[in-house]
Amino acid sequence: KQEVTQIPAALSVPEGENLVLNCSFTDSAIYNLQWFRQDPGKGLTSLLLIQSSQREQTSGRLNASLDKSSGRSTLYIAASQPGDSATYLCAVGPYTNAGKSTFGDGTTLTVKP
Amino acid sequence: DGGITQSPKYLFRKEGQNVTLSCEQNLNHDAMYWYRQDPGQGLRLIYYSQIVNDFQKGDIAEGYSVSREKKESFPLTVTSAQKNPTAFYLCASSPQGAGKQNEQFFGPGTRLTVL
């Protein structure tokens, strides 16, 4: 059974800092990996999707990497801003049933002005 | 505007009542999903459907039921058999099939509270 872990559970940084969020998974037979942002009391917003054949994806100040062999993905946020404060979740989609993703518990990021 | 809508935003249930949460999408996605989120935790899959008139149980299906009579709609019923239904419920959809990326898109959620 796939297990997804996100460490740390919470992170606080000063504005302007570059930071990395981590996502680890136990089964490397994945179809894709998706990073989401969730604001308090809201739904999830898709940030980046990486297919299993890809190594990284970029969108603006965000860069997500994928290393299947080590079971890891990282989300890099450049020049963090207070508006980046939110919970970030990763979800791993398996090859056998691509629709049945497994989610991590998330990392809650606070960016202080 | 393309997207996923969920209603109501807040829902209160008395003990012994069944309640139905609505989820509608106009993204023309084949697959739809229901997740439950408890405070400080990730999402757990309740049910999912990859095609109209077909659906499968997720990891925590007990006490819940769904239907998929139309491509656009995937309502979730929380029955009285669900002993601890207070949670945040999220609906999602994604395209499916060969060559599709299966990227999931989420609705705004429904917060259910048992009185």
Contacts between the chains, C-beta under 8 A, distances in Angstrom:
chain1	res1	chain2	res2	distance
A	4	B	42	7.5
A	31	B	102	6.6
A	32	B	101	6.6
A	32	B	102	6.1
A	32	B	103	7.7
A	34	B	103	6.5
A	34	B	104	6.4
A	36	B	106	7.6
A	41	B	88	7.8
A	41	B	109	7.6
A	41	B	111	7.4
A	42	B	108	6.3
A	42	B	109	6.8
A	43	B	4	8.0
A	43	B	6	7.8
A	43	B	90	5.8
A	43	B	106	4.2
A	43	B	107	5.4
A	43	B	108	4.5
A	43	B	109	4.9
A	44	B	43	7.9
A	44	B	90	6.8
A	44	B	92	7.6
A	44	B	104	8.0
A	44	B	106	4.2
A	45	B	106	7.4
A	46	B	103	6.2
A	46	B	104	6.9
A	46	B	105	6.2
A	46	B	106	7.7
A	49	B	101	5.9
A	49	B	103	4.7
A	51	B	101	6.4
A	89	B	42	6.1
A	89	B	43	7.4
A	91	B	43	7.7
A	91	B	104	7.1
A	93	B	102	5.8
A	98	B	96	7.5
A	98	B	102	4.6
A	99	B	31	5.0
A	99	B	33	7.0
A	99	B	48	5.6
A	99	B	50	5.9
A	99	B	94	6.6
A	99	B	96	6.7
A	99	B	102	6.6
A	100	B	45	6.4
A	100	B	48	6.6
A	100	B	58	7.1
A	101	B	45	7.6
A	101	B	104	6.7
A	103	B	35	7.8
A	103	B	42	3.9
A	103	B	43	4.3
A	103	B	44	7.8
A	104	B	42	5.4
A	105	B	40	7.2
A	105	B	41	5.5
A	105	B	42	4.3
A	106	B	42	6.0
